[in-house]
Amino acid sequence: MKIWERYFLKEMLKSFLFFISVFYGLYVLIDYSSHSSSFHYHHSQFKIYEIIVYYLCEFTERMNVIIPFGLLLATIRTLTNLNTHHELIALLASGVKMQTLLKPFLWVGFSMVLLLYASTQFWMPTALQRINHIDQKHRSQKNKANLKLAVQSLVLKDKSTVIFQNYDAIEKKLIDVYWISDINNIYRIKYLFPYQENPLGESIDHFQRLSQGELRIKESFDKKSFPEMRFNKKDLFQGMTNPENESLSDLWKKIPHTKIASEKESQILSVFYYKMIIPWLCLLAVIGPAPFCVRYSRQTPLFFIYACSLFGLVALYLSLNATLVLAKRQISDPALIILLPFLIFSSILIYRYIKIR
């Protein structure tokens, strides 16, 4: 690696690490200040290592946003400084092409693309599970009252129905469960562990219908196994997991090979396409502002470059999120809705980058 390449990489990485440290540091400071009461609520105090783990997982979850914006600002700052100090002109005069001078920035961009793919595949699913587990473990009574009153349901092999409020992916248990065995027998279960050979419940009340039609508690148990409760393992897993929380390989296995027939299949395919293209924003964040940063002029319009670049990246994020919502609602084919706008936008940026002289 040549001296000027090492110098460019060093300046780029210094700016990049500075920006993401400042961004995420401010986020942690503001978030911790606004949630400090919940971190120290009566007997549900967070331990220091839990707070550290929580914000490390939060960083993993938000890497798709933080890293492209950090790359965008680092690219603009480094290139405009090199241009202002006439270092680019000196290298151009020595016979080095502009496309060659920009290669170190492309290396960083491609490296971040691979990093985000690795995060999406290996780290993000675990981080999201850990965040959900910590939230459930330390959720205060005040926050419980503000929970969205949404429930999920599963139909068992015997056609009975299980209704539950939430699922803890770390401990693999259902929370606040009602099992409607039949019209005359209903079980209320605080925690249900469905993955055991015989599903195990904790804090159970058995309601039975009397001859007058009234449901009353017949018996209660601290713990009870339910061998007659037969889950369909495939439907159970799909019902427990949100496509946004799954890895790329898991989504790939679930992609329908025939025509999309259900909203769930449409959601899986839409999220898969979305997760496949989001890491490439790292590369677009590098090649997008580059043509404006290396243009020689007496006075570089720094404000214009920063403002337009940030606005463009924000607009692209909002557009991709909008296309994800439309694709999930089966407005049209997910590939057409999500990939086409991204390909058009990226083609424009790549064309402008190729035209750099």
ZIZI-V117009 format. One record per run of one state. SS is the DSSP state (@ for helix, = for strand, . for the rest). FROM is the first residue (numbers start at 1). LEN is the number of residues. If there is no record, write none. Layout:
BEGIN
ss:SS from:FROM len:LEN
ss:SS from:FROM len:LEN
END
This chain:
BEGIN
ss:. from:1 len:2
ss:@ from:3 len:32
ss:. from:35 len:1
ss:@ from:36 len:4
ss:= from:40 len:2
ss:. from:42 len:2
ss:= from:44 len:2
ss:. from:46 len:2
ss:@ from:48 len:37
ss:. from:85 len:2
ss:@ from:87 len:7
ss:. from:94 len:4
ss:@ from:98 len:4
ss:. from:102 len:1
ss:@ from:103 len:36
ss:. from:139 len:2
ss:@ from:141 len:5
ss:. from:146 len:6
ss:= from:152 len:4
ss:. from:156 len:5
ss:= from:161 len:8
ss:. from:169 len:4
ss:= from:173 len:10
ss:. from:183 len:2
ss:= from:185 len:9
ss:. from:194 len:5
ss:= from:199 len:11
ss:. from:210 len:5
ss:= from:215 len:12
ss:. from:227 len:6
ss:@ from:233 len:8
ss:. from:241 len:2
ss:@ from:243 len:3
ss:. from:246 len:2
ss:@ from:248 len:7
ss:. from:255 len:8
ss:@ from:263 len:16
ss:. from:279 len:2
ss:@ from:281 len:13
ss:. from:294 len:8
ss:@ from:302 len:27
ss:. from:329 len:5
ss:@ from:334 len:21
ss:. from:355 len:3
END
